[in-house]
Amino acid sequence: MKKSIRIMAVVMALLMVTFVFASCGKTIKGTYSAEVDVVVLKYTATYEFSGKNVTVTKVVNPLVGESKTYTIEGTYEIIENDDDTMDIKFEFKTEDEHIKSGTFDFEQGEDYIKIGIVKYNKK
């Protein structure tokens, strides 16, 4: 009886460890920034990742007038594809014309990330 209880306890512990590691998806940690030039508008976008949360700070530098700062909060998920590529899926509480919810190509290097076609350097 004691032997079967021990075996059952070991099996349960192994199952719990398996579920813990299975639920841990790939995450990003840190702050990444890039200057984005969109035809007549130039802005700096800074992505701050913490756990599954992301905060995007967008500083618009118009040709004339003062710069404006916008903050957008949301969550993200890294999706690892079968062909060894990755996507990143954002879900923002609010959006603007440049920072939107959706799924984008994703690449991560030692000191940068690339979302879509924009490369963001680690700060």
C-alpha positions as CSV (number, residue, x, y, z in Angstrom):
1,M,0.0,0.0,0.0
2,K,2.7,2.5,1.0
3,K,4.7,1.6,-2.2
4,S,1.7,2.4,-4.5
5,I,1.1,5.7,-2.7
6,R,4.7,6.7,-3.2
7,I,4.5,5.8,-6.9
8,M,1.3,7.7,-7.2
9,A,2.9,10.8,-5.5
10,V,5.9,10.6,-7.9
11,V,3.6,10.4,-11.0
12,M,1.5,13.3,-9.8
13,A,4.7,15.4,-9.1
14,L,6.0,14.6,-12.6
15,L,2.6,15.6,-14.2
16,M,2.6,18.9,-12.3
17,V,6.1,19.7,-13.5
18,T,5.2,18.8,-17.1
19,F,2.1,21.1,-17.0
20,V,4.2,24.0,-15.5
21,F,6.8,23.8,-18.3
22,A,4.1,23.3,-21.0
23,S,2.3,26.5,-19.9
24,C,5.4,28.6,-20.0
25,G,5.5,30.2,-23.5
26,K,8.3,32.2,-24.9
27,T,8.4,35.7,-23.5
28,I,10.4,38.9,-24.0
29,K,11.9,41.0,-21.2
30,G,13.1,44.5,-21.5
31,T,12.7,47.7,-23.5
32,Y,13.2,48.1,-27.2
33,S,13.0,51.3,-29.2
34,A,13.1,52.4,-32.9
35,E,12.6,55.6,-34.8
36,V,9.9,55.1,-37.5
37,D,9.6,57.3,-40.5
38,V,6.2,57.1,-42.2
39,V,6.2,59.5,-45.3
40,V,5.4,62.8,-43.6
41,L,5.4,61.6,-40.0
42,K,8.3,60.6,-37.8
43,Y,7.8,59.0,-34.4
44,T,9.7,57.0,-31.9
45,A,8.1,53.8,-30.7
46,T,9.3,52.1,-27.5
47,Y,8.0,48.6,-26.5
48,E,8.4,47.7,-22.9
49,F,7.8,43.9,-22.2
50,S,7.1,42.5,-18.8
51,G,5.7,39.0,-18.5
52,K,2.9,38.7,-21.0
53,N,2.2,42.5,-20.9
54,V,3.5,45.2,-23.2
55,T,3.4,48.9,-23.0
56,V,4.0,50.9,-26.2
57,T,5.1,54.6,-25.9
58,K,4.8,56.5,-29.1
59,V,6.4,60.0,-29.3
60,V,5.3,61.9,-32.4
61,N,7.7,64.5,-33.8
62,P,5.8,66.6,-36.2
63,L,7.5,68.9,-38.7
64,V,6.0,71.9,-37.0
65,G,4.9,72.2,-33.3
66,E,5.5,70.2,-30.2
67,S,6.0,66.5,-29.9
68,K,3.1,64.4,-28.5
69,T,3.4,61.2,-26.4
70,Y,0.8,58.4,-26.5
71,T,0.8,55.2,-24.4
72,I,-0.9,52.0,-25.4
73,E,-1.1,49.0,-23.2
74,G,-1.9,45.4,-24.0
75,T,-0.7,41.8,-24.0
76,Y,1.4,39.7,-26.4
77,E,2.1,36.2,-27.4
78,I,5.0,34.7,-29.3
79,I,3.9,32.0,-31.8
80,E,6.6,29.5,-32.9
81,N,5.8,28.3,-36.4
82,D,6.6,24.8,-37.9
83,D,9.0,26.4,-40.4
84,D,11.3,27.7,-37.5
85,T,9.9,31.3,-37.9
86,M,8.1,33.2,-35.2
87,D,5.1,35.6,-35.1
88,I,4.0,38.0,-32.4
89,K,0.4,38.6,-31.6
90,F,-0.6,41.8,-29.9
91,E,-4.0,42.6,-28.2
92,F,-4.1,46.3,-27.3
93,K,-6.8,47.9,-25.1
94,T,-6.7,50.9,-27.4
95,E,-5.1,51.4,-30.8
96,D,-4.0,54.2,-33.2
97,E,-3.2,54.3,-36.9
98,H,0.3,52.8,-36.4
99,I,0.1,50.7,-33.3
100,K,-2.6,48.0,-33.8
101,S,-3.6,44.6,-32.5
102,G,-2.8,41.7,-34.8
103,T,-0.2,39.1,-35.7
104,F,3.1,40.2,-37.2
105,D,6.3,38.5,-38.3
106,F,8.8,38.4,-35.4
107,E,12.5,37.9,-35.0
108,Q,14.6,38.2,-31.9
109,G,18.4,38.7,-31.7
110,E,20.8,39.2,-28.9
111,D,20.2,43.0,-28.6
112,Y,17.2,43.6,-30.9
113,I,13.7,42.4,-31.9
114,K,12.1,42.8,-35.3
115,I,8.3,43.3,-35.5
116,G,7.1,43.2,-39.1
117,I,9.7,45.2,-41.0
118,V,10.8,47.5,-38.1
119,K,13.9,46.7,-36.1
120,Y,13.8,47.7,-32.4
121,N,17.1,48.0,-30.5
122,K,17.4,47.0,-26.8
123,K,17.7,49.9,-24.5
